[in-house]
Amino acid sequence: MKVAIILHTQSGRTSELARKIAEVFRNASHEVDIYMLRTVGNVTPRSTKFEIKNSPVLTDEDWVIFAAPVWAFKASPVIMKYFATLKNLKGKKVMNIVTKSLPFDWTGGTQALASMNSETETSNGDTLQGIIVQSYIKISADKQTEVANKALKAFIE
Ligand SMILES: Cc1cc2nc3c(=O)[nH]c(=O)nc-3n(C[C@H](O)[C@H](O)[C@H](O)COP(=O)(O)O)c2cc1C
């Protein structure tokens, strides 16, 4: 399948996870492109005064993964701003993944995932159950592999 991973990262944990996901999907013979959203302007949890420099346009991808950190109990404002540019995801399987550092899903994970799911569902994406990835510091290699395998399994089923 043709797969796109579109992500926002600030400190690199989400992008590191995305690279592992790409590796696992490629090892299963899928074609994967990673798009990292880049911004100009002041990006803070509640800021809207920034622009996304590269808004990837999805075309013939079969599967799409959106990944972003939780900021101030919500999804990153960058991924949410990107969603405003989304066209129709009809016919695509989609999964949203959030990374976070505080324990418990209710410290932003559930809310962030719900708002991302709402966007991809509104765009008619066949939205699979998303994944909340919590880790205090770095996401361990084992955890990254576990998430990647879980995601692959969900897309295949
Ligand atoms: C401004 C800011 C706000 C954050 N707010 C939360 C939060 O509400 N809940 C949480 O669990 N983690 C929070 N975090 C931690 C990040 O979600 C976590 O470190 C994430 O994995 C970082 O991803 P990145 O390295 O891809 O940028 C916050 C981090 C930043 C920088």
The ligand as an SDF file (V2000), in Angstrom:
LIG
                    3D

 31 33  0  0  0  0  0  0  0  0999 V2000
    4.1760   23.3720   25.2070 C   0  0  0  0  0  0  0  0  0  0  0  0
    4.0650   21.9390   25.6170 C   0  0  0  0  0  0  0  0  0  0  0  0
    2.9160   21.4980   26.2450 C   0  0  0  0  0  0  0  0  0  0  0  0
    2.7900   20.1380   26.6340 C   0  0  0  0  0  0  0  0  0  0  0  0
    1.6370   19.7230   27.2100 N   0  0  0  0  0  0  0  0  0  0  0  0
    1.4820   18.3970   27.5310 C   0  0  0  0  0  0  0  0  0  0  0  0
    0.2600   17.9130   28.0880 C   0  0  0  0  0  0  0  0  0  0  0  0
   -0.7180   18.6390   28.2860 O   0  0  0  0  0  0  0  0  0  0  0  0
    0.1630   16.5890   28.3890 N   0  0  0  0  0  0  0  0  0  0  0  0
    1.2050   15.7260   28.1940 C   0  0  0  0  0  0  0  0  0  0  0  0
    1.0680   14.5360   28.5040 O   0  0  0  0  0  0  0  0  0  0  0  0
    2.3830   16.1520   27.6530 N   0  0  0  0  0  0  0  0  0  0  0  0
    2.5380   17.4620   27.3140 C   0  0  0  0  0  0  0  0  0  0  0  0
    3.7060   17.9040   26.7350 N   0  0  0  0  0  0  0  0  0  0  0  0
    4.7660   16.9210   26.4610 C   0  0  0  0  0  0  0  0  0  0  0  0
    4.7640   16.4960   24.9930 C   0  0  0  0  0  0  0  0  0  0  0  0
    3.4660   16.1320   24.5820 O   0  0  0  0  0  0  0  0  0  0  0  0
    5.6760   15.2690   24.7890 C   0  0  0  0  0  0  0  0  0  0  0  0
    6.9550   15.5160   25.2810 O   0  0  0  0  0  0  0  0  0  0  0  0
    5.7150   14.8900   23.3130 C   0  0  0  0  0  0  0  0  0  0  0  0
    6.0820   13.5320   23.1790 O   0  0  0  0  0  0  0  0  0  0  0  0
    6.6920   15.7460   22.5460 C   0  0  0  0  0  0  0  0  0  0  0  0
    6.7000   15.3870   21.2000 O   0  0  0  0  0  0  0  0  0  0  0  0
    7.8170   15.9190   20.1990 P   0  0  0  0  0  0  0  0  0  0  0  0
    9.1620   15.5130   20.7710 O   0  0  0  0  0  0  0  0  0  0  0  0
    7.5340   15.2110   18.9250 O   0  0  0  0  0  0  0  0  0  0  0  0
    7.7050   17.3880   20.1070 O   0  0  0  0  0  0  0  0  0  0  0  0
    3.8590   19.2370   26.3720 C   0  0  0  0  0  0  0  0  0  0  0  0
    5.0230   19.7180   25.7500 C   0  0  0  0  0  0  0  0  0  0  0  0
    5.1260   21.0320   25.3670 C   0  0  0  0  0  0  0  0  0  0  0  0
    6.3820   21.5150   24.6810 C   0  0  0  0  0  0  0  0  0  0  0  0
  1  2  1  0
  2  3  1  0
  2 30  2  0
  3  4  2  0
  4  5  1  0
  4 28  1  0
  5  6  2  0
  6  7  1  0
  6 13  1  0
  7  8  2  0
  7  9  1  0
  9 10  1  0
 10 11  2  0
 10 12  1  0
 12 13  2  0
 13 14  1  0
 14 15  1  0
 14 28  1  0
 15 16  1  0
 16 17  1  0
 16 18  1  0
 18 19  1  0
 18 20  1  0
 20 21  1  0
 20 22  1  0
 22 23  1  0
 23 24  1  0
 24 25  2  0
 24 26  1  0
 24 27  1  0
 28 29  2  0
 29 30  1  0
 30 31  1  0
M  END
$$$$
